[in-house]
Structures are given as structure tokens and as C-alpha cells.
């Protein structure tokens, strides 16, 4: 699929916390960005058919990239 980004993370926590981290803007902004970037969540509607929009900003250069998408499935 074009324009797809895959991130790999190893999270030493319970699956319930990982699931919640995808549903709460503050949590998502804290753990999702790669090292050296900060995240701003502009919109988060975590339900099937809901949408999200966020941006990553390089902390050193100040350059940012906005992206978004749609939730197609939520599995607890």
C-alpha cells in the first residue's frame, strides 16, 4: 500500500495499556513518535469509521510532517 509507514516498538507492559495508548491522545503523543521527535495530536476519534490527525516535529530542526487516517478496526 503506498504511503504506509510501519513502526516497530517493544512495549514492556500489559496489552490493555497498549490498547488504551492508541485511544487516548496524550498517551499516543507520548510513546508514538520516533526518537528526536515530538507529537501533536490534532484530532482523535477512536471508533470504527472515526478519524485521526497528528503531526511529528523534529525537535532539532523544527521541521514537521502531518498525517492522518481512519480507524477501520478496533480489537481490544
The 8 nearest C-alpha neighbors of each residue, nearest first, counted from 0:
[[1, 3, 2, 4, 5, 68, 69, 6],
 [2, 0, 3, 4, 5, 68, 66, 67],
 [1, 3, 0, 4, 5, 66, 68, 67],
 [2, 4, 1, 0, 5, 6, 68, 66],
 [5, 3, 6, 2, 1, 0, 7, 66],
 [4, 6, 3, 7, 8, 2, 0, 31],
 [7, 5, 8, 4, 31, 33, 32, 3],
 [6, 8, 5, 9, 10, 33, 31, 4],
 [9, 7, 10, 6, 31, 30, 33, 11],
 [10, 8, 11, 7, 12, 6, 17, 30],
 [9, 11, 12, 8, 17, 13, 14, 30],
 [12, 10, 9, 13, 14, 17, 8, 16],
 [11, 13, 10, 14, 16, 17, 15, 9],
 [12, 14, 15, 16, 17, 11, 10, 18],
 [15, 13, 17, 16, 18, 12, 75, 19],
 [16, 14, 18, 13, 17, 19, 75, 12],
 [17, 15, 19, 18, 14, 13, 20, 12],
 [16, 18, 20, 14, 19, 15, 13, 21],
 [17, 19, 15, 16, 20, 21, 14, 75],
 [20, 18, 22, 16, 21, 17, 15, 23],
 [21, 19, 17, 26, 18, 27, 22, 23],
 [20, 22, 19, 18, 27, 23, 17, 26],
 [21, 23, 19, 20, 45, 24, 18, 27],
 [24, 22, 26, 20, 25, 21, 27, 19],
 [23, 25, 27, 26, 40, 28, 22, 43],
 [26, 24, 28, 27, 23, 29, 40, 20],
 [25, 27, 20, 29, 28, 23, 24, 30],
 [26, 28, 24, 29, 20, 25, 31, 30],
 [29, 27, 38, 25, 26, 31, 30, 24],
 [28, 30, 26, 27, 31, 25, 38, 32],
 [29, 31, 27, 28, 32, 26, 20, 33],
 [32, 30, 27, 28, 29, 33, 38, 26],
 [33, 31, 36, 38, 37, 30, 34, 55],
 [34, 32, 36, 35, 31, 37, 30, 6],
 [33, 35, 36, 32, 37, 57, 31, 58],
 [34, 36, 58, 57, 33, 37, 59, 32],
 [37, 35, 57, 58, 56, 34, 33, 32],
 [36, 38, 56, 55, 32, 58, 57, 39],
 [37, 39, 55, 28, 54, 32, 56, 40],
 [38, 40, 54, 53, 28, 41, 55, 37],
 [41, 39, 53, 42, 24, 52, 28, 38],
 [40, 42, 53, 52, 39, 43, 51, 54],
 [41, 43, 52, 51, 40, 44, 53, 50],
 [42, 44, 51, 45, 50, 24, 52, 41],
 [43, 45, 49, 50, 46, 51, 42, 22],
 [46, 44, 22, 49, 43, 70, 47, 50],
 [47, 45, 49, 44, 48, 70, 73, 72],
 [46, 48, 70, 71, 49, 72, 73, 45],
 [47, 49, 70, 71, 46, 69, 50, 72],
 [50, 48, 44, 46, 47, 70, 69, 45],
 [49, 51, 69, 44, 68, 70, 43, 48],
 [52, 50, 43, 42, 67, 68, 44, 69],
 [51, 53, 67, 42, 41, 66, 40, 43],
 [54, 52, 40, 41, 39, 66, 65, 67],
 [53, 55, 65, 39, 64, 38, 66, 56],
 [54, 56, 38, 63, 64, 37, 36, 65],
 [57, 55, 63, 37, 36, 62, 58, 61],
 [56, 58, 36, 61, 62, 59, 60, 35],
 [57, 59, 36, 61, 35, 56, 60, 37],
 [60, 58, 57, 61, 35, 36, 62, 56],
 [61, 59, 62, 57, 58, 56, 63, 36],
 [60, 62, 57, 58, 59, 56, 63, 36],
 [63, 61, 60, 57, 56, 64, 58, 59],
 [64, 62, 56, 55, 57, 61, 54, 65],
 [63, 65, 54, 55, 56, 66, 62, 53],
 [66, 64, 54, 53, 55, 63, 67, 52],
 [67, 65, 53, 52, 54, 64, 68, 51],
 [68, 66, 52, 51, 53, 65, 69, 50],
 [67, 69, 51, 50, 52, 70, 66, 49],
 [68, 70, 50, 49, 48, 71, 51, 67],
 [69, 71, 47, 48, 49, 72, 50, 46],
 [72, 70, 47, 48, 69, 73, 49, 46],
 [73, 71, 47, 70, 74, 46, 48, 69],
 [72, 74, 75, 47, 46, 71, 70, 45],
 [75, 73, 72, 18, 47, 71, 46, 15],
 [74, 18, 73, 15, 14, 19, 17, 72]]
